Amino acid sequence: MADTQTNATHGAAESRLFNDTTLKWVGMAVTGLFTLLIAVFIGYIVVFQVDLGLLIEVVYPQFTDAFVTVLKIVVISSVLSVVAGVFVGLGRVSRTGFTRNVARGYIEFFRGTPLLFQLFVIYFGVPTLWPAGQFPVSDFSVPAAIIGLTLNHAAYIGEAIRGGIESVPGGQMEAARSLGLSYIQSMREVVLPQAWRNALAAIGNDQVILVKDTSLLTVLAVPELISAFRNVNSNTFDPWTPIVIVAVAYLMITIPLGRVVSYLERRADPAGGNS
């Protein structure tokens, strides 16, 4: 009986210690402390490490041109990877075994090998398939970057589309077929719109990753943001000023991209779209 009372007392004490209110305040305190540390660190870097004169000097044209280059590559690669990814996803759920296996092999290769390796294959390997000096593209760095990013991210988007299609109840396809629609019409008019809504979050996340993957393009001699950072750092031995510029430049792409994805999710949601 005494043990039971002791256990009950300990249980009551633990419930008071770990109740919702206590955990909420602990969480707020930890979050506030973390935010304060980050703010202090950023403030220290901006005030004591960033050279404003150098910042103004190198923003234009070095980083401005690099930003525009990255933006162009991102826009083109993003559009192409989404379009290609839809077809890859459709291939993954194809009723034809050959098409399904080819799509699976494509995904396994491009998800299973590093993007940097794929860029090397395209940039260094493809031109050697032509006789020496006869490759039709004189400056292949940017086209190779777009091709590599497109092929790589189409694999991830294809898997997102596959997951979106498979999350649509099978009765949707059966109902569409019972109304006289063909398989292709049913997929286009009924299944794909719902699959797109289900996969949109994963696709948006992949597009943000695509933006960050452009940092690898420095190995292809693409004049992008990391290349600009390396040039400024090697000439001035000042790492923090170009680092801050690079960080701001990437966030100027990824934050609006995230907002666009959130907007598209709200529009695609039948309940959210009416609000």
C-alpha positions in Angstrom: 0.0 0.0 0.0 2.9 2.3 0.9 4.6 1.5 -2.5 1.4 2.4 -4.3 1.1 5.7 -2.5 4.8 6.5 -3.3 4.4 5.7 -7.0 1.3 7.8 -7.1 3.2 10.7 -5.5 6.1 10.4 -8.0 3.6 10.2 -10.9 1.9 13.4 -9.7 5.2 15.2 -9.4 6.3 14.1 -12.9 3.0 15.2 -14.4 3.5 18.6 -12.8 7.1 18.8 -14.1 6.4 17.6 -17.6 3.0 19.2 -18.3 2.2 21.0 -21.5 2.8 24.5 -20.0 6.2 23.6 -18.6 7.3 22.0 -21.9 6.0 25.0 -23.8 8.1 27.4 -21.8 11.2 25.2 -22.0 10.8 25.0 -25.7 10.4 28.8 -26.0 13.5 29.3 -23.8 15.6 27.0 -25.9 14.4 28.5 -29.1 15.0 32.0 -27.8 18.5 31.2 -26.7 19.3 29.6 -30.0 17.9 32.6 -31.9 19.9 35.0 -29.7 23.2 33.1 -30.3 22.6 33.1 -34.1 21.7 36.8 -34.0 24.8 37.6 -32.0 27.0 35.6 -34.4 25.5 37.2 -37.5 25.8 40.7 -35.9 29.4 40.1 -35.1 30.2 39.0 -38.6 28.4 41.9 -40.2 29.9 44.5 -37.9 33.4 43.3 -37.4 34.2 41.0 -40.4 32.5 42.4 -43.4 34.3 45.1 -45.3 31.6 47.4 -46.6 33.9 49.1 -49.1 34.9 45.7 -50.6 31.3 44.6 -50.5 30.2 47.6 -52.6 33.1 47.1 -54.9 32.6 43.4 -55.8 28.8 43.2 -55.8 28.7 44.7 -59.3 29.6 43.3 -61.7 31.1 40.1 -60.3 28.4 38.8 -58.0 25.6 40.4 -60.0 26.6 38.6 -63.2 27.1 35.4 -61.2 23.6 35.8 -59.7 22.0 36.2 -63.1 23.9 33.2 -64.4 22.6 31.0 -61.5 19.1 32.4 -61.9 19.0 31.5 -65.6 20.4 28.0 -65.0 17.8 27.4 -62.2 14.8 28.6 -64.2 15.7 26.5 -67.3 16.7 23.4 -65.3 13.7 23.7 -63.0 11.2 23.8 -65.9 12.9 21.0 -67.8 13.3 18.8 -64.7 9.6 19.1 -63.8 8.5 18.3 -67.3 10.9 15.4 -67.6 10.0 14.2 -64.1 6.3 14.0 -64.9 7.1 11.6 -67.8 9.5 9.6 -65.6 6.8 9.3 -62.9 4.3 8.1 -65.5 6.9 5.6 -66.7 7.2 4.3 -63.2 3.5 3.5 -63.0 3.2 2.3 -66.6 1.3 -0.9 -67.3 4.1 -1.9 -69.7 6.9 -3.8 -68.0 9.6 -2.5 -70.3 8.7 1.1 -69.8 8.4 0.7 -66.1 11.8 -1.0 -65.8 13.5 1.6 -68.0 12.1 4.4 -65.7 13.2 2.5 -62.6 16.7 2.1 -64.0 16.9 5.8 -64.9 15.9 6.7 -61.3 18.2 4.2 -59.7 21.2 5.5 -61.7 20.6 9.2 -61.2 19.7 8.9 -57.5 22.4 6.3 -56.9 25.4 8.3 -58.3 26.6 11.7 -57.1 25.5 14.7 -59.1 29.2 15.8 -59.3 30.0 12.5 -61.0 27.1 13.0 -63.5 28.3 16.5 -64.3 31.8 15.2 -65.0 30.4 12.5 -67.3 28.5 15.1 -69.3 31.1 17.9 -69.3 34.3 15.9 -69.8 32.9 12.7 -71.3 30.4 13.8 -73.9 32.7 16.0 -76.0 35.2 13.1 -76.4 32.5 11.3 -78.4 33.3 13.7 -81.3 36.6 13.8 -83.2 39.1 16.2 -81.6 38.1 19.9 -82.2 34.7 19.0 -83.8 32.4 19.2 -80.8 29.6 21.6 -82.0 29.4 23.6 -78.7 32.4 25.9 -78.1 31.5 26.8 -74.4 29.9 23.6 -73.0 29.9 24.5 -69.3 26.5 26.1 -69.0 24.7 23.6 -71.3 26.4 20.7 -69.4 25.2 22.3 -66.1 21.6 22.5 -67.3 21.7 19.0 -68.7 23.2 17.5 -65.6 20.8 19.3 -63.2 17.8 18.4 -65.4 18.6 14.7 -65.6 19.4 14.4 -61.9 16.4 16.2 -60.5 14.0 14.6 -63.0 14.7 11.4 -61.2 13.7 12.8 -57.9 10.6 14.5 -59.3 9.7 11.3 -61.1 9.6 9.4 -57.8 7.6 12.2 -56.2 5.1 12.0 -59.1 5.0 8.2 -58.7 4.2 8.5 -55.0 1.6 11.1 -55.8 -0.1 8.9 -58.4 -0.1 5.9 -56.1 -1.6 7.9 -53.2 -4.7 8.6 -55.4 -7.4 6.0 -54.5 -7.7 3.3 -57.2 -11.4 4.0 -57.3 -10.7 7.3 -59.0 -9.3 5.6 -62.1 -12.1 3.0 -62.1 -14.8 5.7 -61.9 -13.2 7.6 -64.8 -13.0 4.5 -66.9 -16.6 3.7 -66.1 -17.5 7.1 -67.6 -16.0 6.1 -70.9 -12.7 7.8 -70.5 -9.6 6.1 -71.9 -6.7 5.2 -69.7 -4.7 8.3 -70.9 -7.7 10.6 -70.5 -8.4 9.2 -67.0 -4.8 9.8 -66.1 -4.7 13.3 -67.5 -8.1 14.5 -66.3 -8.6 12.7 -63.0 -5.4 11.1 -61.6 -2.6 13.5 -62.5 -4.2 16.7 -61.0 -4.6 14.9 -57.7 -1.2 13.4 -57.9 0.3 16.8 -58.6 -1.3 18.2 -55.5 0.0 15.3 -53.4 3.5 15.6 -54.8 3.8 19.4 -54.8 5.6 19.7 -51.5 8.2 17.1 -52.5 8.7 18.8 -55.9 9.1 22.2 -54.3 11.7 20.9 -51.8 13.6 19.3 -54.7 13.6 22.7 -56.6 15.1 24.4 -53.6 17.8 21.7 -53.5 18.4 22.3 -57.2 19.2 25.9 -56.5 21.8 24.9 -53.9 23.2 22.2 -56.3 24.3 25.0 -58.6 27.2 25.5 -56.2 28.8 22.4 -57.7 29.0 24.0 -61.1 32.2 25.8 -60.0 34.0 22.6 -61.0 32.7 23.1 -64.6 34.1 26.6 -64.7 30.6 28.1 -64.7 30.9 31.7 -63.5 28.4 31.2 -60.7 28.3 32.4 -57.1 30.8 30.1 -55.5 33.3 30.8 -58.4 32.8 34.5 -57.6 33.5 33.9 -54.0 36.7 32.0 -54.7 37.9 34.8 -57.0 37.3 37.5 -54.5 38.7 35.5 -51.6 41.9 34.6 -53.5 42.4 38.2 -54.5 41.6 39.9 -51.1 42.1 37.1 -48.5 38.8 38.3 -47.1 36.4 35.3 -46.7 33.5 36.8 -44.8 32.5 39.6 -47.2 32.0 37.4 -50.2 30.4 34.7 -48.0 27.7 37.1 -46.9 27.1 38.1 -50.5 26.8 34.5 -51.5 24.4 33.7 -48.6 22.1 36.7 -49.5 22.2 35.8 -53.2 21.1 32.2 -52.6 18.4 33.3 -50.1 17.1 35.8 -52.7 16.3 32.7 -54.9 15.2 30.1 -52.3 13.0 32.2 -50.1 10.8 33.5 -53.0 10.8 30.0 -54.5 9.5 28.6 -51.2 6.8 31.2 -51.2 5.7 30.3 -54.7 5.5 26.6 -53.7 3.4 27.5 -50.6 1.1 29.5 -52.8 0.7 26.7 -55.3 0.0 24.3 -52.5 -2.8 26.6 -51.2 -4.2 26.9 -54.7 -4.1 23.2 -55.3 -5.8 22.5 -51.9 -9.6 22.6 -52.5 -10.2 24.0 -49.1 -7.2 26.4 -49.1 -7.9 27.7 -52.6 -11.2 29.2 -51.5 -9.8 31.1 -48.6 
